[in-house]
Amino acid sequence: MKYRKNKIKRQHSIIKGLKKFLEHNVSSLDSVEGIIPGRIKVGKTPGENLIVSYQYSTISGAKLIARSGTSVQEVFVITNDPNKLKKVIKENYPD
């Protein structure tokens, strides 16, 4: 498909560190069909390290929020098993 590599849509920019996390942890899951990074906003909380959190399940998969520095990005994951995705996020970013 156009603009896709390793199930990740690459039409727009991706915040620092997120691409590597998605390639190594999320796109490797068999249940994941696609990953669509959304818009980037400026957050109020500063921080240097990437933090990814599971927001909620959608009809087609799940919505994640990624934070790096003052940038915040939505990430939509198309999957038939959101619970497996949630587990991977918790393993890498425990509360």
Rosetta constraint file for C-alpha pairs under 8 A:
AtomPair CA 3 CA 9 HARMONIC 5.52 0.50
AtomPair CA 3 CA 10 HARMONIC 5.10 0.50
AtomPair CA 3 CA 11 HARMONIC 5.56 0.50
AtomPair CA 4 CA 8 HARMONIC 5.35 0.50
AtomPair CA 4 CA 9 HARMONIC 4.43 0.50
AtomPair CA 4 CA 10 HARMONIC 5.77 0.50
AtomPair CA 5 CA 9 HARMONIC 6.72 0.50
AtomPair CA 5 CA 10 HARMONIC 7.35 0.50
AtomPair CA 6 CA 23 HARMONIC 6.68 0.50
AtomPair CA 6 CA 27 HARMONIC 6.30 0.50
AtomPair CA 7 CA 27 HARMONIC 6.02 0.50
AtomPair CA 7 CA 33 HARMONIC 6.54 0.50
AtomPair CA 7 CA 34 HARMONIC 4.75 0.50
AtomPair CA 7 CA 35 HARMONIC 5.88 0.50
AtomPair CA 8 CA 22 HARMONIC 7.83 0.50
AtomPair CA 8 CA 23 HARMONIC 7.84 0.50
AtomPair CA 8 CA 27 HARMONIC 7.37 0.50
AtomPair CA 8 CA 34 HARMONIC 6.08 0.50
AtomPair CA 8 CA 35 HARMONIC 4.67 0.50
AtomPair CA 8 CA 36 HARMONIC 6.19 0.50
AtomPair CA 8 CA 37 HARMONIC 7.78 0.50
AtomPair CA 9 CA 34 HARMONIC 7.55 0.50
AtomPair CA 9 CA 35 HARMONIC 6.15 0.50
AtomPair CA 9 CA 36 HARMONIC 5.30 0.50
AtomPair CA 9 CA 37 HARMONIC 6.93 0.50
AtomPair CA 10 CA 14 HARMONIC 8.00 0.50
AtomPair CA 10 CA 36 HARMONIC 7.99 0.50
AtomPair CA 10 CA 37 HARMONIC 7.86 0.50
AtomPair CA 12 CA 37 HARMONIC 7.66 0.50
AtomPair CA 14 CA 18 HARMONIC 6.55 0.50
AtomPair CA 14 CA 19 HARMONIC 6.53 0.50
AtomPair CA 14 CA 37 HARMONIC 6.81 0.50
AtomPair CA 14 CA 40 HARMONIC 7.94 0.50
AtomPair CA 14 CA 73 HARMONIC 7.82 0.50
AtomPair CA 15 CA 19 HARMONIC 7.56 0.50
AtomPair CA 15 CA 40 HARMONIC 7.65 0.50
AtomPair CA 15 CA 67 HARMONIC 7.98 0.50
AtomPair CA 15 CA 68 HARMONIC 6.77 0.50
AtomPair CA 15 CA 71 HARMONIC 7.01 0.50
AtomPair CA 15 CA 72 HARMONIC 7.86 0.50
AtomPair CA 15 CA 73 HARMONIC 7.09 0.50
AtomPair CA 16 CA 50 HARMONIC 7.45 0.50
AtomPair CA 16 CA 68 HARMONIC 6.43 0.50
AtomPair CA 17 CA 21 HARMONIC 6.50 0.50
AtomPair CA 17 CA 50 HARMONIC 6.20 0.50
AtomPair CA 17 CA 68 HARMONIC 7.65 0.50
AtomPair CA 18 CA 22 HARMONIC 6.11 0.50
AtomPair CA 18 CA 50 HARMONIC 7.04 0.50
AtomPair CA 18 CA 66 HARMONIC 7.23 0.50
AtomPair CA 19 CA 23 HARMONIC 6.14 0.50
AtomPair CA 20 CA 24 HARMONIC 6.12 0.50
AtomPair CA 21 CA 25 HARMONIC 5.75 0.50
AtomPair CA 21 CA 26 HARMONIC 7.26 0.50
AtomPair CA 22 CA 26 HARMONIC 4.86 0.50
AtomPair CA 22 CA 27 HARMONIC 5.94 0.50
AtomPair CA 23 CA 27 HARMONIC 5.30 0.50
AtomPair CA 23 CA 28 HARMONIC 6.88 0.50
AtomPair CA 24 CA 28 HARMONIC 6.47 0.50
AtomPair CA 25 CA 29 HARMONIC 7.34 0.50
AtomPair CA 25 CA 88 HARMONIC 7.16 0.50
AtomPair CA 26 CA 32 HARMONIC 7.26 0.50
AtomPair CA 26 CA 85 HARMONIC 7.13 0.50
AtomPair CA 26 CA 88 HARMONIC 7.59 0.50
AtomPair CA 27 CA 32 HARMONIC 6.26 0.50
AtomPair CA 27 CA 33 HARMONIC 7.92 0.50
AtomPair CA 27 CA 34 HARMONIC 7.53 0.50
AtomPair CA 27 CA 35 HARMONIC 7.48 0.50
AtomPair CA 28 CA 32 HARMONIC 7.69 0.50
AtomPair CA 31 CA 79 HARMONIC 5.44 0.50
AtomPair CA 31 CA 80 HARMONIC 5.78 0.50
AtomPair CA 31 CA 81 HARMONIC 5.96 0.50
AtomPair CA 32 CA 77 HARMONIC 7.04 0.50
AtomPair CA 32 CA 78 HARMONIC 5.90 0.50
AtomPair CA 32 CA 79 HARMONIC 4.38 0.50
AtomPair CA 32 CA 80 HARMONIC 7.04 0.50
AtomPair CA 32 CA 81 HARMONIC 7.76 0.50
AtomPair CA 33 CA 77 HARMONIC 7.76 0.50
AtomPair CA 33 CA 78 HARMONIC 5.45 0.50
AtomPair CA 33 CA 79 HARMONIC 5.68 0.50
AtomPair CA 34 CA 77 HARMONIC 5.92 0.50
AtomPair CA 34 CA 78 HARMONIC 4.99 0.50
AtomPair CA 34 CA 79 HARMONIC 7.25 0.50
AtomPair CA 35 CA 75 HARMONIC 7.05 0.50
AtomPair CA 35 CA 76 HARMONIC 5.86 0.50
AtomPair CA 35 CA 77 HARMONIC 4.56 0.50
AtomPair CA 35 CA 78 HARMONIC 6.19 0.50
AtomPair CA 36 CA 75 HARMONIC 5.77 0.50
AtomPair CA 36 CA 76 HARMONIC 5.03 0.50
AtomPair CA 36 CA 77 HARMONIC 6.28 0.50
AtomPair CA 37 CA 73 HARMONIC 7.20 0.50
AtomPair CA 37 CA 74 HARMONIC 6.12 0.50
AtomPair CA 37 CA 75 HARMONIC 4.33 0.50
AtomPair CA 37 CA 76 HARMONIC 6.18 0.50
AtomPair CA 38 CA 73 HARMONIC 6.20 0.50
AtomPair CA 38 CA 74 HARMONIC 4.80 0.50
AtomPair CA 38 CA 75 HARMONIC 5.40 0.50
AtomPair CA 38 CA 76 HARMONIC 7.05 0.50
AtomPair CA 39 CA 73 HARMONIC 5.79 0.50
AtomPair CA 39 CA 74 HARMONIC 6.13 0.50
AtomPair CA 40 CA 71 HARMONIC 6.49 0.50
AtomPair CA 40 CA 72 HARMONIC 5.59 0.50
AtomPair CA 40 CA 73 HARMONIC 4.47 0.50
AtomPair CA 40 CA 74 HARMONIC 7.02 0.50
AtomPair CA 41 CA 71 HARMONIC 5.78 0.50
AtomPair CA 41 CA 72 HARMONIC 5.15 0.50
AtomPair CA 41 CA 73 HARMONIC 6.32 0.50
AtomPair CA 42 CA 70 HARMONIC 5.62 0.50
AtomPair CA 42 CA 71 HARMONIC 4.77 0.50
AtomPair CA 42 CA 72 HARMONIC 6.01 0.50
AtomPair CA 43 CA 70 HARMONIC 4.93 0.50
AtomPair CA 43 CA 71 HARMONIC 5.55 0.50
AtomPair CA 43 CA 72 HARMONIC 5.80 0.50
AtomPair CA 44 CA 70 HARMONIC 6.46 0.50
AtomPair CA 45 CA 69 HARMONIC 7.98 0.50
AtomPair CA 45 CA 70 HARMONIC 6.14 0.50
AtomPair CA 46 CA 69 HARMONIC 5.31 0.50
AtomPair CA 46 CA 70 HARMONIC 4.88 0.50
AtomPair CA 47 CA 67 HARMONIC 7.99 0.50
AtomPair CA 47 CA 68 HARMONIC 6.29 0.50
AtomPair CA 47 CA 69 HARMONIC 4.50 0.50
AtomPair CA 47 CA 70 HARMONIC 6.52 0.50
AtomPair CA 48 CA 68 HARMONIC 5.82 0.50
AtomPair CA 48 CA 69 HARMONIC 4.58 0.50
AtomPair CA 49 CA 67 HARMONIC 7.90 0.50
AtomPair CA 49 CA 68 HARMONIC 5.64 0.50
AtomPair CA 49 CA 69 HARMONIC 6.80 0.50
AtomPair CA 50 CA 66 HARMONIC 6.90 0.50
AtomPair CA 50 CA 67 HARMONIC 5.59 0.50
AtomPair CA 50 CA 68 HARMONIC 4.53 0.50
AtomPair CA 50 CA 69 HARMONIC 7.59 0.50
AtomPair CA 51 CA 66 HARMONIC 5.66 0.50
AtomPair CA 51 CA 67 HARMONIC 5.17 0.50
AtomPair CA 51 CA 68 HARMONIC 6.56 0.50
AtomPair CA 51 CA 93 HARMONIC 6.77 0.50
AtomPair CA 52 CA 64 HARMONIC 6.82 0.50
AtomPair CA 52 CA 65 HARMONIC 5.70 0.50
AtomPair CA 52 CA 66 HARMONIC 4.35 0.50
AtomPair CA 52 CA 67 HARMONIC 6.43 0.50
AtomPair CA 52 CA 89 HARMONIC 6.94 0.50
AtomPair CA 52 CA 93 HARMONIC 6.70 0.50
AtomPair CA 53 CA 64 HARMONIC 5.66 0.50
AtomPair CA 53 CA 65 HARMONIC 5.33 0.50
AtomPair CA 53 CA 66 HARMONIC 6.47 0.50
AtomPair CA 53 CA 89 HARMONIC 6.62 0.50
AtomPair CA 53 CA 90 HARMONIC 7.94 0.50
AtomPair CA 53 CA 93 HARMONIC 7.35 0.50
AtomPair CA 54 CA 62 HARMONIC 7.65 0.50
AtomPair CA 54 CA 63 HARMONIC 6.49 0.50
AtomPair CA 54 CA 64 HARMONIC 4.63 0.50
AtomPair CA 54 CA 65 HARMONIC 6.51 0.50
AtomPair CA 54 CA 86 HARMONIC 6.28 0.50
AtomPair CA 54 CA 89 HARMONIC 6.86 0.50
AtomPair CA 55 CA 62 HARMONIC 7.46 0.50
AtomPair CA 55 CA 63 HARMONIC 5.48 0.50
AtomPair CA 55 CA 64 HARMONIC 5.19 0.50
AtomPair CA 55 CA 65 HARMONIC 6.52 0.50
AtomPair CA 56 CA 62 HARMONIC 5.79 0.50
AtomPair CA 56 CA 63 HARMONIC 5.57 0.50
AtomPair CA 56 CA 64 HARMONIC 7.38 0.50
AtomPair CA 57 CA 61 HARMONIC 5.80 0.50
AtomPair CA 57 CA 62 HARMONIC 4.21 0.50
AtomPair CA 57 CA 63 HARMONIC 6.32 0.50
AtomPair CA 57 CA 82 HARMONIC 6.64 0.50
AtomPair CA 58 CA 62 HARMONIC 5.03 0.50
AtomPair CA 58 CA 63 HARMONIC 6.91 0.50
AtomPair CA 60 CA 77 HARMONIC 7.90 0.50
AtomPair CA 60 CA 78 HARMONIC 5.47 0.50
AtomPair CA 60 CA 79 HARMONIC 6.44 0.50
AtomPair CA 60 CA 80 HARMONIC 7.20 0.50
AtomPair CA 61 CA 76 HARMONIC 7.49 0.50
AtomPair CA 61 CA 77 HARMONIC 5.61 0.50
AtomPair CA 61 CA 78 HARMONIC 4.55 0.50
AtomPair CA 61 CA 79 HARMONIC 4.59 0.50
AtomPair CA 61 CA 80 HARMONIC 6.21 0.50
AtomPair CA 61 CA 81 HARMONIC 7.28 0.50
AtomPair CA 61 CA 82 HARMONIC 5.82 0.50
AtomPair CA 62 CA 76 HARMONIC 5.93 0.50
AtomPair CA 62 CA 77 HARMONIC 5.28 0.50
AtomPair CA 62 CA 78 HARMONIC 6.73 0.50
AtomPair CA 62 CA 79 HARMONIC 7.30 0.50
AtomPair CA 62 CA 82 HARMONIC 6.11 0.50
AtomPair CA 63 CA 74 HARMONIC 6.99 0.50
AtomPair CA 63 CA 75 HARMONIC 5.76 0.50
AtomPair CA 63 CA 76 HARMONIC 4.65 0.50
AtomPair CA 63 CA 77 HARMONIC 6.28 0.50
AtomPair CA 64 CA 74 HARMONIC 5.90 0.50
AtomPair CA 64 CA 75 HARMONIC 4.96 0.50
AtomPair CA 64 CA 76 HARMONIC 6.26 0.50
AtomPair CA 64 CA 77 HARMONIC 7.63 0.50
AtomPair CA 65 CA 72 HARMONIC 6.94 0.50
AtomPair CA 65 CA 73 HARMONIC 5.80 0.50
AtomPair CA 65 CA 74 HARMONIC 4.81 0.50
AtomPair CA 65 CA 75 HARMONIC 6.07 0.50
AtomPair CA 66 CA 72 HARMONIC 5.70 0.50
AtomPair CA 66 CA 73 HARMONIC 5.17 0.50
AtomPair CA 66 CA 74 HARMONIC 6.41 0.50
AtomPair CA 66 CA 75 HARMONIC 7.28 0.50
AtomPair CA 67 CA 71 HARMONIC 5.74 0.50
AtomPair CA 67 CA 72 HARMONIC 4.56 0.50
AtomPair CA 67 CA 73 HARMONIC 6.50 0.50
AtomPair CA 68 CA 72 HARMONIC 6.65 0.50
AtomPair CA 81 CA 85 HARMONIC 6.94 0.50
AtomPair CA 82 CA 86 HARMONIC 6.13 0.50
AtomPair CA 83 CA 87 HARMONIC 6.21 0.50
AtomPair CA 84 CA 88 HARMONIC 6.43 0.50
AtomPair CA 85 CA 89 HARMONIC 6.34 0.50
AtomPair CA 86 CA 90 HARMONIC 6.25 0.50
AtomPair CA 87 CA 91 HARMONIC 6.18 0.50
AtomPair CA 88 CA 92 HARMONIC 6.38 0.50
AtomPair CA 89 CA 93 HARMONIC 5.81 0.50
AtomPair CA 89 CA 94 HARMONIC 7.72 0.50
AtomPair CA 90 CA 94 HARMONIC 4.87 0.50
AtomPair CA 90 CA 95 HARMONIC 7.47 0.50
